[in-house]
Amino acid sequence: MSGHSKWATIKHKKGAADKARGKLWAKLIRQVEVAARAGGGDIEANPTLRTMVDKAKGASVPNDTIDRAIKRATGELEGVTYESVTYEGYAPEGVAVFVDVLTDNRNRAAADIRHIFSKQGGSIAEPGAVAWQFERKGVIRVARSTSEDDLMLVALDAGAEDIVDEGEDWRVTSAPTDMTAVRDALDEAGITYSAADVTMLAKTTVALGTAEAARKVLRLIDALDEHDDVQDVFANFDIPDEILEAVDA
């Protein structure tokens, strides 16, 4: 498992605090609304909406809260219109950063994201400057207790592209449009998974060789994550185990 993947796992564990504050719920509900507005409120006919609803339910967002979000998006209830925007930039050490944002005020979001980059020693880049360093993929994480042969038989037949051993789990990747089919096949086979989402995977990584370098990059990533409009932050860093342990301590 790469240092970046391990950091994502650490953040997932720390996410319990965000749940308590309602911050994670607010972000997930915003994602549900945008997916429903873009592709309609029928979960069966809108795979993106289904993915977002599953994420929300996985974080224990109440069903009626999810239903209201869908109704706001489809016009059955009054609500705010959110716009999807992406920002690209560089963290310290030359790490490429790609930020997904959903906002009701594009100008405010742009100013805020630029300020965060600048304050944390990074810099905003022109659109397209770092996006080419990432690939959008469907990613499903399956417990290592599942046999590789069983997982390959089910996942690859359903359209998965690759299965990678990341220590604590298997990372199953697919084209974004195939993730729902792969997930359904795992469900049908009784194979459990801890996460299923469309994400951005780095094509190459930048190794962070000292704890100070890692802290500088992670301070920027965390500051972006804390912004209410930011939905996801992707970066191409890799942190060796011993340095990640020192940073997490």
QUIZIWO-V965583 format. One line per field, one symbol per residue. phi: phi as a letter, one per 20 degrees, with the letter a starting at -180 (. if undefined). burial: + if it has 9 or more other C-alpha atoms within 8 Angstrom, else -. A space follows every 50 residues. Layout:
phi->???
burial->???
This chain:
phi->.fgffffffffffffgffffenffgfffffffffffffcneeffecffff ffffffffemfggffffffffffenfcfaeeddecdccacegmmffccce ccbdbgffffffffffgffendbfdfgnfcgfeccececcddgfffffff ffgefffeofebccfdnebededbfgfeffffffffgfemeecebbbecd dffccdfdecffffffffffgfffgfffefebcdbdecdggffffffff
burial->-+++-++-------+--++---+++-+++++++++++-+++----++-++ +++-+++---+---++-+++++++--+----++++-++++++--++++++ +++--+--+---++-+++-++++++---+++-++++++++++++-+---- ++-+++-++++-+-++--++++++++-++++++-+++---+-+--+++-+ ++---+-++-+-+++++-+++-+++---+++-++++++++--++--+--
